[in-house]
């Protein structure tokens, strides 16, 4: 993945987390290894953010294609 694509996805992730009031979760868990956490733990924090990201990408595609 190119740097600009990764930066765009990271910006989208921060935007989605902010909308959900979960920005602190991103700041705490973004830059370290989470392989020891359970699926449930990761899903509780990442699931809503990823879902919001997908919704925003779909809306963008609908409006720009």
Secondary structure as GFF3:
##gff-version 3
##sequence-region A 1 65
A	DSSP	alpha_helix	3	20	.	.	.	ID=ss1
A	DSSP	alpha_helix	23	29	.	.	.	ID=ss2
A	DSSP	alpha_helix	39	64	.	.	.	ID=ss3
###
